[in-house]
Amino acid sequence: MPPRPVCVKCCVEMRVEHTGVFVIIWTSTLEGFVEYAIWSGDQLRCPVCDAGFVARFPNVPISRQHEPRFQSELRRVRGQSRVPVHEVGGPPQEG
């Protein structure tokens, strides 16, 4: 069995906070930022310092931008409230 993730600051095992969280990856194009892929992973957190990250992704994403079902998958992921959704690499947020 591979070692479990460890917090480098606190030297303790990270704990699973949520399983199956969604990560939407954005990319920049000549027209601006667009959603590129949807992944699912596990959100882990350090029980001491509260640092967190998402890991344990499968080998392939749920969907990619060029696939016919991508827009419907985006609506499904964003429309659910059961697990967190993280958006990475998108346009700067105002405020």
HELIX and SHEET records of a PDB file:
HELIX    1   1 PHE A   70  GLY A   79  1                                  10    
SHEET    1   A 4 GLY A  52  ALA A  55  0                                        
SHEET    2   A 4 GLY A  32  ARG A  45 -1                                        
SHEET    3   A 4 ARG A  15  THR A  29 -1                                        
SHEET    4   A 4 VAL A  85  VAL A  88  1                                        
SHEET    1   B 3 GLY A  52  ALA A  55  0                                        
SHEET    2   B 3 GLY A  32  ARG A  45 -1                                        
SHEET    3   B 3 SER A  63  ARG A  64 -1                                        
END                                                                             
